[in-house]
Amino acid sequence: MGLSTTGLGKEGGTGLPKTISPGNHTVKLNSINLEEFGFIKGAYHLMLNVETEPIDGFEGFMIDKDNPEAGHYAGQVGRVKASQYAFADGTTKSGIQIQRDKSILIFLQNFCKALEVNSWFVDQDNKHDTIEEFVEAFNKEKPFKDIFFDVCVAGKEYEGKSGYTNYDMWLPKSSKDGYAFAAKGGKVVPFDEQTHLKKMEVNPVENFGDDDLDVPTRSASDFTLD
């Protein structure tokens, strides 16, 4: 019997990647955490673990690889830095003092205001001794749970462990065109590839072999901080 060319459908559901890429998206925040930035002592990246709205016929990554009963994400997911640059204590060229913890709190305050959950932020006054404790409480109590918002995601291409293009992603700076994030329908910066995407240098292909026949995939293990 020969190979049938009917009833094939789409392998893997919609055929969409399981992760988001730089662009404009509507997402919710699933969790948030601080990650150390090794090149500056005491510096942190504030990481936003986001998920898009549910997609019909789509099966995302497993929510908990050690607990299959938890199921799969209903949308694409992504790890996005709150800023391209790590939060750190320092001084600008013009002599302005920058405080790591205050900068992180300002971001979280703006985020809470955008999602209309600023009452949670206000209630935390003097409850936490460190920024680590504050972010832990924010992540544990989840005032942001299941609230979708619009966002612009910028990023940089890099070659993942499988040899395919992945993205280091962050929220761009606000501009006259809008903010990096806002409540659904709010004024968000339109994604501009020239401004918001740093592409890898493309090297010419010298030959084609069996190794070139793999189907490109994006793995969760391919994500790196920088």
C-alpha positions, -999 to 999 in steps of 0.1 A, spaced: 0 0 0 13 34 -9 16 66 12 -17 83 18 -19 120 12 -53 125 28 -64 130 64 -30 142 75 -42 172 95 -16 193 113 8 175 135 10 191 170 -23 209 168 -21 244 153 15 241 144 22 272 164 54 274 185 48 269 222 66 301 230 60 337 221 84 358 201 90 396 201 59 415 190 26 428 204 7 403 225 -22 400 249 -9 380 279 -15 373 316 12 370 342 16 335 356 45 342 380 73 366 386 108 362 401 141 378 406 172 363 388 207 373 397 227 391 370 262 377 374 281 405 357 271 431 384 273 423 421 238 425 436 220 431 404 187 415 394 166 409 364 129 409 372 115 380 351 78 379 340 65 345 331 36 352 308 10 333 288 -12 343 259 -49 339 257 -61 303 250 -57 292 215 -82 267 200 -66 233 191 -33 243 208 -14 222 234 13 242 251 41 231 273 33 210 304 25 232 334 45 209 356 67 183 340 68 163 372 30 163 375 13 153 342 -21 157 358 -16 195 359 -21 195 322 -7 219 295 -7 256 291 -37 268 270 -16 295 253 20 303 243 43 311 271 74 333 274 100 346 299 103 383 296 126 407 315 110 438 330 138 457 315 166 450 290 191 460 316 194 445 351 182 465 381 213 476 401 226 503 424 247 529 406 251 564 393 242 577 359 267 597 338 249 629 349 254 620 385 219 607 394 218 580 420 200 548 410 186 525 437 180 489 427 151 482 451 134 515 444 136 509 407 120 475 410 92 489 433 85 516 407 81 490 380 58 469 402 38 500 412 32 509 375 23 473 367 -2 472 395 -17 504 384 -20 492 348 -38 460 360 -60 480 384 -47 461 414 -27 490 430 -46 485 463 -25 454 469 7 474 463 -4 502 487 -13 476 514 23 463 514 37 495 529 64 486 555 54 449 555 86 436 539 122 441 549 138 433 516 130 435 479 133 397 477 105 393 503 84 419 485 86 401 451 81 367 468 48 380 484 37 395 451 43 361 434 26 341 462 -5 363 466 -9 368 429 -31 400 427 -24 397 389 -39 362 386 -58 357 353 -58 394 343 -49 397 306 -31 429 295 -16 442 263 22 443 259 50 450 235 79 426 238 113 434 224 141 410 220 174 396 207 178 365 185 203 339 197 211 304 186 196 278 210 210 245 220 192 228 191 208 252 166 176 271 159 167 307 166 153 316 201 148 350 217 161 368 248 131 391 255 124 422 275 99 451 278 110 481 258 111 517 272 79 537 269 77 564 243 53 590 229 36 561 211 26 543 242 38 522 272 54 488 272 22 474 288 -13 485 296 -47 472 304 -64 455 274 -72 482 248 -48 506 264 -20 526 246 9 502 241 40 508 220 35 493 185 61 467 178 87 479 153 112 452 141 139 478 134 137 492 169 126 462 190 144 433 175 182 426 174 188 400 147 216 375 146 242 378 119 233 353 92 261 331 80 259 316 45 251 279 43 280 260 27 264 226 23 234 206 32 235 172 50 214 149 70 218 172 100 199 199 82 167 179 80 155 182 116 122 200 122 129 233 140 115 234 176 119 257 205 126 240 238 121 254 273 157 245 280 169 269 253 159 299 273 189 318 288 190 351 307 215 368 286 
